[in-house]
């Protein structure tokens, strides 16, 4: 008698707060201090803490776990009873004297920046795009320069509408570099990382 075949166990991923089968074996995202520094571009600064907000509970839990792995404490809570907004708050001391100098630290910083301030096409019927946006022109230029160092092509930094906001800046990643962006920079955000994996 032949032994019974066992079903193959597939890792799982989170999508829109639902657990779905994962199609690949992507390693668990690593949260570094440089990544958190990039993530701060969409954070609130208080006297002694940083406060990161997200609508994705799993992403908030991932950040909290990453901070714990760095040897620090953090607080996670939901803001408001009727709001789908999760907060993770941690001491500013965690990021004291953090420098972005090496290639790996730059990659981690850009990944955090992308998860905070980056845009990506989420609907399959929409033409695919990846972009970065920020009101600080020089800050955005630093990200563009880092991408150039990685060999990732991107378009010109521009203002989409001076009438709407003259101090709002954006640039797109070139379609020729989508795969390189996904492989080199990637994302720790569950929704963005799922979409980028399609481009690998």
trRosetta pair geometry for C-beta under 8 A, 3 or more apart (Angstrom, degrees):
i j d omega theta_ij theta_ji phi_ij phi_ji
10 21 5.1 36 99 -160 136 100
10 22 5.9 -171 154 57 96 72
10 23 7.9 3 -172 -94 131 25
11 22 4.4 -32 93 50 82 137
11 25 6.3 115 11 -118 134 62
11 26 8.0 -144 92 44 147 67
12 19 5.3 15 169 -174 134 100
12 20 6.8 154 -161 77 84 33
12 21 6.2 -70 -111 -116 72 32
12 22 5.4 -179 -125 -17 14 100
13 19 7.6 154 80 -152 32 58
13 20 5.9 -29 68 68 81 84
13 21 7.7 20 23 122 84 20
13 22 4.2 108 -22 -88 98 98
13 26 8.0 45 -88 46 121 121
13 190 6.6 155 177 -157 91 100
13 194 6.2 134 148 -90 146 110
14 17 6.8 8 -177 -105 105 21
14 18 7.2 145 -157 69 62 34
14 19 6.1 -38 -101 -97 65 59
14 20 7.6 129 -122 21 17 80
14 56 7.8 122 124 -172 126 111
14 58 4.2 92 110 -31 170 177
14 190 4.5 -36 77 -156 95 156
15 18 5.8 -34 73 63 73 85
15 20 5.1 -8 21 10 119 128
15 190 6.6 -149 -83 145 45 111
15 191 6.6 104 -136 -99 66 72
15 194 5.9 45 -96 -56 105 171
16 191 7.0 73 -54 -91 65 114
17 56 7.0 -158 -60 -140 83 67
17 57 6.1 61 -109 29 105 106
17 58 6.8 -180 -104 -15 57 105
22 25 7.7 112 122 -83 123 37
22 26 7.3 -119 -176 26 132 96
23 197 7.6 148 65 133 109 139
24 197 6.3 -157 19 -165 139 135
26 193 7.2 146 155 162 164 122
26 197 6.7 -87 -59 -98 139 130
27 30 7.9 4 120 -32 114 93
29 62 6.2 36 62 -176 125 131
29 66 7.6 -47 109 -76 94 127
29 188 3.8 109 -163 -130 152 94
29 193 7.4 -114 -70 -75 123 158
30 35 7.7 162 108 -21 68 153
30 66 7.3 119 179 -125 36 111
30 188 8.0 -117 51 -98 37 124
31 35 5.6 -129 -152 76 54 140
31 36 6.7 60 179 -52 96 94
31 62 7.1 153 -52 149 126 81
31 63 6.3 137 -116 -129 150 48
31 65 7.4 135 12 87 138 71
31 66 2.3 30 41 -162 148 146
31 67 6.8 -56 120 -43 144 51
31 69 6.8 122 58 53 101 120
31 70 7.1 -89 105 -35 98 115
31 188 6.9 92 -82 -146 78 164
32 35 4.6 105 51 1 74 102
32 36 7.2 -137 96 -2 43 85
32 66 7.9 -75 -28 -178 27 119
32 70 7.7 126 -140 -89 35 121
32 105 7.6 -127 125 -120 144 66
32 108 4.7 -29 55 -162 129 154
33 36 5.6 -53 -150 37 35 112
33 37 6.4 43 149 -26 65 102
33 70 6.6 125 -61 -139 84 145
33 94 6.8 -161 -118 150 100 85
33 95 5.8 159 -165 -110 99 71
33 98 4.7 -146 142 -116 121 135
34 37 5.4 -47 -150 29 35 118
34 38 6.8 35 151 -16 63 100
34 98 6.4 -174 -79 174 59 120
34 100 5.6 117 -137 -98 111 89
34 105 4.3 -171 -89 -159 162 77
34 106 7.7 -69 175 -51 142 18
34 108 4.0 86 91 92 112 121
34 109 4.7 -73 168 -58 96 82
34 112 7.2 -171 127 0 58 136
35 38 5.9 -56 -157 36 33 109
35 39 6.3 34 147 -21 66 109
35 66 7.7 -67 82 167 134 152
35 108 4.3 -82 -59 176 79 95
35 109 6.9 -126 -86 -78 33 32
35 111 5.8 -33 -122 81 95 106
35 112 4.1 150 -172 -58 54 116
35 188 7.0 56 -170 -10 139 146
36 39 5.2 -54 -145 37 36 117
36 40 6.7 53 152 -38 63 94
36 50 8.0 121 169 83 107 155
36 63 7.7 113 -104 -152 94 100
36 66 7.7 178 -63 117 107 126
36 67 7.4 87 -90 -87 142 90
36 94 7.2 -31 105 118 162 122
36 95 6.2 -133 102 -82 118 119
36 112 6.3 -118 -41 -128 10 150
37 40 5.8 -41 -160 10 32 118
37 95 5.8 144 -81 -147 87 128
37 98 5.5 -155 -63 107 135 140
37 100 6.8 -148 92 -54 150 115
37 109 5.8 -33 81 -118 107 92
37 112 6.5 107 65 82 52 157
38 41 6.5 -26 177 -9 48 110
38 108 7.0 -175 0 130 131 60
38 109 4.2 147 -57 -169 115 51
38 110 6.4 -120 -122 -39 152 9
38 111 6.5 113 79 67 158 51
38 112 2.6 127 74 78 106 105
38 113 3.8 -86 -169 -38 105 71
38 114 7.6 4 154 10 131 60
38 115 7.6 89 114 38 108 93
38 116 6.6 -175 138 10 72 124
39 42 7.0 -66 179 42 55 89
39 43 6.6 64 128 -40 75 118
39 52 6.1 3 145 -116 115 139
39 63 7.5 165 173 -119 168 127
39 112 4.0 -85 -38 -171 74 104
39 113 7.5 -113 -61 -63 35 33
39 115 6.0 -22 -104 79 90 112
39 116 4.9 152 -144 -53 46 121
40 43 4.4 -62 -144 27 54 128
40 45 7.7 49 -169 -69 110 96
40 50 5.9 -64 -117 -152 104 143
40 52 7.6 -90 -99 -82 50 102
40 95 7.6 34 -49 -100 144 176
40 112 7.7 23 4 148 63 127
40 116 7.3 -41 45 -95 19 166
41 112 7.8 132 8 127 102 89
41 113 5.6 54 2 -129 145 73
41 116 4.6 132 62 109 94 143
41 117 4.9 -54 113 -28 132 125
41 134 6.7 -58 -175 -110 129 119
41 139 7.5 148 -121 162 119 138
42 52 7.4 67 92 -139 82 80
42 53 7.7 -108 136 53 95 80
42 116 3.7 -173 7 -171 113 98
42 117 5.8 179 -50 -59 108 76
43 50 5.1 19 153 -179 144 101
43 51 6.0 153 -173 73 89 47
43 52 4.7 -46 -107 -87 105 69
43 53 7.6 149 -121 8 56 72
43 116 7.4 -59 -29 -132 79 134
44 50 7.3 146 76 -165 49 54
44 51 4.2 -21 62 64 99 108
44 52 8.0 -168 22 -70 71 29
44 53 7.3 44 -5 -15 107 108
45 50 6.0 -26 -105 -109 61 71
45 51 7.7 -158 -70 21 18 83
45 92 7.8 56 -147 -91 90 121
46 49 4.8 6 57 59 115 79
46 50 7.4 -168 23 -84 80 22
46 51 6.2 63 -17 -19 110 112
46 89 7.9 10 17 -150 133 118
48 91 6.3 -31 152 -136 89 76
48 92 5.9 -131 -176 10 42 108
49 89 5.1 34 162 178 137 99
49 90 6.2 159 -151 82 93 23
49 91 5.8 -61 -101 -99 75 35
49 92 6.2 -142 -102 -32 20 80
50 89 6.9 180 87 -147 45 59
50 90 6.0 -14 55 61 88 75
50 92 6.0 114 -29 -87 89 72
50 95 7.5 33 -16 10 143 135
51 87 5.9 -16 -169 -162 95 111
51 88 7.8 161 -153 81 49 40
51 89 4.7 -11 -104 -102 75 94
52 60 7.7 174 103 -120 101 79
52 63 6.3 -102 82 160 147 167
52 87 7.0 146 77 -154 47 57
52 88 5.2 -14 61 60 100 88
52 89 7.5 -177 22 -79 66 45
53 79 7.1 -23 -126 1 113 143
53 85 5.7 -4 -169 -175 109 105
53 86 7.1 151 -154 79 57 43
53 87 5.4 -23 -98 -97 73 75
54 59 5.0 -95 140 88 158 123
54 60 5.3 -169 58 -62 116 91
54 63 7.9 139 4 -4 142 138
54 85 7.5 151 79 -153 24 61
54 86 5.6 -29 70 64 75 92
54 88 7.9 1 16 4 107 99
55 84 5.3 44 -151 123 91 97
55 85 6.0 -44 -94 -98 63 56
55 86 7.2 124 -129 15 14 86
56 59 3.9 59 95 10 116 115
56 60 6.7 171 94 -14 62 83
56 86 7.3 -85 77 34 32 126
56 189 7.0 111 46 -159 158 89
56 190 6.2 -172 179 37 147 112
56 191 6.8 -143 -86 -12 148 109
57 60 5.5 -56 -153 35 35 114
57 61 6.4 35 151 -19 68 104
57 86 5.1 131 -104 -46 61 155
58 61 5.6 -53 -149 36 34 112
58 62 6.3 40 149 -25 65 103
58 190 5.5 27 94 -26 127 150
59 62 5.4 -49 -149 31 33 116
59 63 6.6 35 152 -18 64 101
59 86 8.0 146 68 70 82 131
59 115 8.0 177 -160 -173 130 122
59 188 7.6 116 -140 122 90 84
59 189 5.5 7 -115 -132 133 69
59 190 5.8 -127 -66 1 90 97
60 63 5.9 -52 -152 34 32 110
60 64 6.5 32 150 -19 63 107
60 76 5.7 124 151 -143 110 117
60 86 4.0 -90 -41 121 163 131
60 87 7.3 45 -138 50 132 9
60 88 5.1 171 -161 -37 84 110
61 64 5.5 -54 -148 37 33 114
61 65 6.3 34 154 -19 66 105
61 76 6.9 61 -90 -142 56 166
62 65 5.9 -55 -149 37 29 110
62 66 6.3 31 152 -21 63 108
62 188 6.5 -180 136 161 141 107
62 190 7.7 166 -23 -44 148 97
63 66 5.6 -56 -149 36 31 114
63 67 6.4 32 154 -20 65 104
63 74 7.6 -110 124 132 87 170
63 88 4.9 167 95 58 123 166
64 67 5.8 -53 -150 33 30 111
64 68 6.6 32 150 -19 62 104
64 74 5.1 -146 -130 82 75 129
64 76 4.9 -39 -78 -51 146 129
64 88 5.1 -139 -66 -129 88 130
65 68 5.6 -54 -152 34 34 114
65 69 6.4 35 150 -20 66 105
66 69 5.6 -53 -149 35 33 112
66 70 6.7 31 150 -18 64 104
67 70 5.6 -57 -154 35 35 112
67 72 5.1 -71 173 77 88 101
67 73 7.4 16 132 139 114 8
67 74 4.4 61 91 -25 154 132
67 88 7.4 172 -4 164 143 126
67 90 5.3 -132 -149 -93 152 155
67 94 6.8 -28 -147 -138 97 162
68 71 7.8 71 176 -55 34 12
68 72 7.1 -113 -95 68 28 52
68 73 7.3 40 -99 -107 72 39
68 74 7.1 -100 -51 19 75 100
70 94 6.6 73 115 -157 135 114
72 90 6.1 72 132 -166 127 123
72 91 6.5 -134 -166 42 122 103
72 93 7.8 174 -122 84 128 91
72 94 4.6 -10 -78 -97 169 119
73 90 7.0 171 97 -131 49 87
73 91 7.3 55 63 -5 81 109
74 88 5.4 20 160 -179 131 94
74 89 6.3 159 -165 77 80 40
74 90 3.9 -41 -104 -79 94 101
75 87 7.9 1 106 113 84 95
75 88 7.1 161 80 -154 44 49
75 89 4.8 -17 58 58 96 96
75 90 7.4 174 16 -72 67 55
76 86 6.8 5 -170 179 93 103
76 87 6.9 168 -148 88 48 55
76 88 4.9 -13 -96 -100 82 78
76 89 7.8 179 -76 18 37 69
77 86 7.5 174 92 -154 28 65
77 87 5.5 -16 63 60 73 101
77 89 8.0 -15 21 6 98 109
78 83 7.5 165 170 79 90 83
78 85 7.0 119 -161 79 67 55
78 86 5.6 -42 -101 -102 64 67
78 87 7.4 156 -108 15 15 83
79 83 5.7 -39 96 82 79 134
79 85 4.6 -40 53 94 107 109
79 86 7.4 -178 4 -101 84 16
79 87 5.4 78 -41 -24 107 118
80 83 3.7 58 75 14 126 114
80 85 6.8 45 37 46 106 109
90 94 5.7 -6 140 2 120 146
91 94 5.6 120 79 -18 80 92
92 95 6.4 -69 -170 45 54 95
92 96 7.0 81 136 -56 75 85
93 96 5.3 -22 -155 -17 48 120
95 98 4.9 -57 -165 -1 69 132
99 105 7.3 25 106 157 60 161
100 105 4.9 -170 -138 134 59 110
100 106 5.7 102 176 -85 101 60
100 109 4.8 18 -121 -48 138 154
101 105 6.0 34 44 60 51 142
101 106 7.7 -102 91 -47 9 93
102 105 4.6 92 55 9 82 103
102 106 6.9 -144 94 -6 43 87
103 106 5.7 -58 -150 36 31 112
103 107 6.4 32 153 -21 66 105
103 149 7.5 -150 -119 137 88 122
103 150 7.8 128 -158 -90 99 81
104 107 5.6 -51 -148 34 33 113
104 108 6.4 32 154 -17 65 105
105 108 5.7 -52 -147 38 33 112
105 109 6.2 37 152 -22 65 107
106 109 5.6 -53 -146 36 31 114
106 110 6.3 29 156 -17 65 106
106 146 4.9 -167 179 -145 116 120
106 149 7.0 -14 131 78 159 141
106 150 7.8 -162 113 -54 119 105
107 110 5.9 -56 -147 38 29 108
107 111 6.3 32 153 -22 63 107
107 150 7.0 108 -92 -92 91 132
107 184 6.4 -116 -129 162 119 81
107 185 6.2 -151 -157 -106 81 58
108 111 5.6 -54 -148 34 30 115
108 112 6.5 29 154 -16 64 105
109 112 5.9 -56 -152 37 30 109
109 113 6.3 32 150 -20 65 108
109 146 7.4 -120 81 -130 111 169
110 113 5.3 -53 -145 38 34 116
110 114 6.2 38 153 -23 66 104
110 143 5.9 128 -120 -143 90 86
110 146 5.3 -161 -67 110 127 141
110 147 6.8 140 -140 -66 150 79
110 150 8.0 -95 30 -22 166 145
110 185 5.4 -77 109 -128 116 115
111 114 5.7 -52 -148 34 29 112
111 115 6.5 27 154 -17 63 105
111 185 5.3 176 -79 -176 79 76
111 186 6.1 2 -118 75 118 71
111 187 6.3 178 -159 -104 89 39
111 188 6.5 80 155 -13 116 94
112 115 5.7 -55 -147 37 32 110
112 116 6.3 21 155 -11 65 111
112 188 7.8 4 -89 21 60 123
113 116 5.9 -66 -149 43 28 105
113 117 5.8 -37 176 39 69 106
113 118 6.9 88 121 -37 66 101
113 132 7.0 18 136 -135 109 122
113 143 5.7 -145 124 -105 159 129
114 117 7.2 -78 -115 62 19 64
114 118 3.5 7 -157 -17 63 149
114 132 6.8 -76 -101 -94 70 97
114 185 6.3 90 -13 157 154 128
114 187 6.0 -107 107 -98 121 94
114 192 7.4 163 136 165 103 157
115 118 6.7 10 -35 31 18 110
115 187 5.6 137 -79 -152 92 91
115 188 5.8 -25 -78 50 151 84
115 189 4.5 160 -134 -35 100 112
115 192 6.6 -157 -109 40 71 153
117 132 6.1 51 113 -158 100 75
117 133 5.9 -141 171 65 95 62
117 134 5.5 25 -179 -71 153 91
118 130 6.9 -7 -177 -172 112 82
118 131 6.8 164 -157 87 67 43
118 132 5.3 -36 -101 -96 76 67
118 133 7.8 143 -108 16 29 72
118 187 7.8 -130 72 -100 142 119
118 192 7.4 79 92 -133 117 150
119 129 7.2 0 112 109 100 102
119 130 7.2 162 86 -156 60 37
119 131 4.6 -5 55 59 104 92
119 132 7.6 -168 16 -77 78 21
119 133 6.5 34 -14 -3 114 113
120 129 7.1 -172 -141 90 39 59
120 130 5.4 4 -104 -107 81 71
120 131 7.9 -174 -69 24 45 63
120 192 5.5 119 26 -129 150 91
120 195 5.7 140 140 94 134 148
120 196 7.4 -66 -143 -60 155 86
121 126 4.8 -157 -156 98 116 112
121 127 6.8 -136 -97 95 158 38
121 128 4.7 -140 41 -128 141 46
121 129 5.1 99 -37 33 106 71
121 130 7.9 -82 2 -59 80 53
121 195 7.5 178 79 -174 62 142
122 126 7.7 34 53 42 50 133
122 191 7.1 -3 -122 165 114 119
122 195 6.6 -92 -114 -82 55 148
123 126 4.5 79 74 1 98 109
126 129 8.0 -67 137 9 105 97
128 175 7.5 108 87 -118 102 98
128 178 7.1 38 129 -116 132 149
128 199 7.7 146 -178 -83 154 119
129 172 6.0 -61 -164 -140 103 117
129 173 7.9 141 -176 49 59 81
130 172 6.8 115 77 -162 54 70
130 173 4.1 -15 84 35 109 123
130 178 6.6 149 -2 -115 129 81
130 181 6.1 161 95 122 169 164
131 170 5.6 18 171 -175 126 104
131 171 6.5 177 -151 91 85 34
131 172 4.6 -44 -94 -100 94 63
131 173 6.8 -148 -83 1 40 76
132 140 6.2 159 121 -144 115 95
132 143 5.6 -147 168 114 168 149
132 144 7.5 -153 56 -63 141 78
132 170 6.9 170 87 -148 48 60
132 171 5.9 -4 55 57 91 79
132 173 7.8 82 -14 -41 91 90
133 140 7.5 -18 -155 -110 20 132
133 168 6.9 5 -174 -179 108 90
133 169 6.7 168 -151 91 62 49
133 170 4.2 -15 -101 -98 89 91
134 137 7.8 177 96 -73 96 25
134 139 5.5 -102 136 90 151 115
134 140 4.4 -178 51 -66 118 105
134 143 7.9 125 0 7 141 139
134 169 6.0 -24 69 65 64 94
134 170 8.0 142 18 -82 53 53
135 165 7.8 -79 -108 158 100 127
135 167 5.1 35 -158 134 95 97
135 168 5.8 -43 -98 -99 73 53
135 169 6.9 128 -123 15 21 86
136 139 3.6 45 105 13 120 123
136 140 6.4 157 90 -16 66 84
136 169 7.8 -93 72 34 27 125
137 140 5.8 -61 -152 38 30 109
137 141 6.3 33 151 -24 66 107
137 157 6.8 111 -152 150 85 144
137 169 5.1 115 -100 -34 72 161
138 141 5.4 -49 -145 33 34 116
138 142 6.7 43 152 -26 62 97
139 142 5.8 -49 -160 24 32 114
139 143 7.2 30 146 -14 61 101
140 143 5.7 -50 -158 33 40 112
140 144 6.5 40 146 -18 68 104
140 157 5.9 126 117 -128 123 131
140 169 5.2 -153 27 103 163 125
140 170 7.8 -103 -152 -94 152 21
140 171 6.8 138 164 7 117 108
141 144 5.5 -52 -148 38 36 114
141 145 6.3 40 151 -22 67 104
141 157 6.4 -59 -83 -38 76 160
142 145 5.7 -53 -148 35 31 113
142 146 6.5 34 152 -21 63 103
143 146 5.7 -52 -151 33 32 112
143 147 6.5 33 152 -19 64 104
144 147 5.7 -53 -151 34 32 113
144 148 6.6 37 149 -22 64 103
144 154 5.7 -129 -138 78 89 144
144 157 6.4 -95 -44 -55 156 110
144 171 5.9 29 -90 62 122 159
145 148 5.5 -50 -152 32 34 115
145 149 6.7 40 148 -22 63 100
146 149 5.5 -51 -155 31 36 115
146 150 6.7 30 149 -15 66 104
147 150 5.6 -58 -153 39 36 110
147 152 4.2 -79 -177 75 89 113
147 153 7.9 -101 140 19 110 5
147 154 5.5 52 104 -19 146 130
147 173 7.2 -129 -161 -111 152 96
147 177 7.9 90 175 145 111 155
147 181 7.7 -2 -141 -103 112 96
147 185 7.7 -20 -108 -56 88 137
148 151 7.7 51 -178 -70 32 17
148 152 7.1 -95 -72 61 25 65
148 153 8.0 58 -105 -103 66 37
148 154 7.4 -93 -62 24 78 103
150 180 7.3 151 135 155 103 113
150 184 5.2 134 -177 151 131 155
150 185 7.2 72 150 -51 174 93
151 177 7.7 179 124 -125 66 118
151 180 6.3 -106 100 -172 95 151
151 184 7.9 154 55 -51 92 163
152 173 6.5 -35 165 -145 112 107
152 174 7.8 172 169 37 65 94
152 177 4.4 118 -154 180 69 142
152 180 5.2 -169 -97 109 84 120
152 181 5.4 92 -137 -76 134 80
152 184 6.7 -139 -54 57 121 142
152 185 7.3 3 -57 -21 163 120
153 173 7.3 105 88 -170 58 63
153 174 3.7 -22 104 25 106 140
153 176 5.5 15 46 71 139 109
153 177 4.5 176 37 -29 79 131
154 171 5.4 65 159 143 117 119
154 172 6.5 176 -159 94 79 42
154 173 5.1 -50 -103 -111 90 47
154 174 5.8 -134 -88 -18 27 83
154 177 7.2 -68 -57 50 63 147
155 158 7.7 -37 127 -4 108 111
155 171 5.3 -170 76 -165 77 85
155 172 4.6 25 23 55 123 85
155 173 7.8 -111 4 -59 82 6
155 174 6.5 134 -43 -70 76 76
156 171 6.4 -142 103 -119 23 106
157 169 5.5 12 180 -179 102 115
157 170 7.2 158 -151 78 62 25
157 171 4.6 -57 -91 -56 58 118
158 169 7.1 153 79 -150 22 70
158 170 6.4 -37 66 66 70 74
158 171 6.9 115 13 -86 73 69
159 162 5.6 59 126 -70 135 74
159 165 7.8 -143 -163 94 102 70
159 166 6.6 12 -164 -152 150 43
159 168 6.2 107 -142 75 81 65
159 169 6.0 -51 -84 -97 68 61
159 170 7.7 113 -111 21 25 82
160 164 7.2 -26 94 51 96 131
160 168 6.6 -43 31 104 96 113
160 170 5.8 23 -38 27 104 131
161 164 3.9 52 98 15 122 110
161 165 6.9 67 82 33 83 63
161 168 7.7 5 54 63 69 122
162 165 7.8 -101 -145 82 25 28
162 166 4.5 36 -153 -101 75 81
163 166 8.0 72 -40 -59 14 81
164 168 7.2 -42 100 30 98 140
165 168 3.9 57 102 -11 121 120
173 177 5.7 -111 173 82 97 110
173 178 6.8 120 118 -86 118 58
173 181 5.4 31 -176 -69 155 154
174 177 4.8 74 68 14 90 102
174 178 7.9 -116 101 -36 52 68
175 178 5.8 -10 -156 -28 46 112
177 180 4.7 -57 -160 48 75 115
177 181 5.5 83 137 -31 88 97
178 181 5.7 -57 -149 34 27 112
178 182 6.4 25 155 -17 64 107
178 199 4.7 -107 146 -166 108 140
179 182 5.7 -56 -150 36 31 110
179 183 6.2 21 156 -11 66 111
179 199 5.6 -149 -88 150 57 92
179 200 6.4 116 -145 -113 81 39
180 183 5.9 -61 -142 44 30 105
180 184 5.6 6 168 -1 70 118
181 184 6.5 -63 -127 48 21 94
181 185 5.2 -27 -167 33 64 116
181 186 7.8 161 145 -49 58 37
181 196 7.5 -112 110 -141 90 117
181 199 7.8 -5 67 111 93 146
182 185 7.5 -36 -80 58 11 78
182 186 6.0 59 -171 -91 43 65
182 196 4.1 170 -123 178 99 99
182 197 7.0 163 -170 -79 127 26
182 199 4.6 168 -37 83 152 110
182 200 5.1 -134 120 -65 134 83
183 186 7.1 -11 -167 -55 4 96
183 200 6.1 119 -69 -117 86 99
186 193 6.4 35 178 -119 91 89
186 196 6.0 153 -136 119 59 156
187 192 3.9 -81 139 108 167 114
187 193 4.4 -145 80 -68 93 74
187 196 5.7 144 14 -2 110 145
188 193 6.6 21 -125 -53 8 130
189 192 4.1 52 76 26 113 111
189 193 6.0 168 72 -16 53 89
190 193 6.1 -57 -135 38 21 108
190 194 6.4 25 162 -23 59 108
191 194 5.9 -55 -151 31 29 112
191 195 6.7 23 155 -14 63 106
192 195 5.8 -58 -152 37 33 109
192 196 6.2 31 154 -19 68 109
193 196 5.7 -54 -143 38 33 111
193 197 6.5 44 156 -32 64 100
194 197 6.0 -49 -156 21 29 115
194 198 7.8 36 147 -24 56 95
195 198 6.1 -47 -171 17 40 114
195 199 7.7 29 141 -12 63 103
196 199 5.6 -58 -163 33 49 111
196 200 7.2 56 143 -33 72 95
197 200 5.6 -41 -156 13 46 116
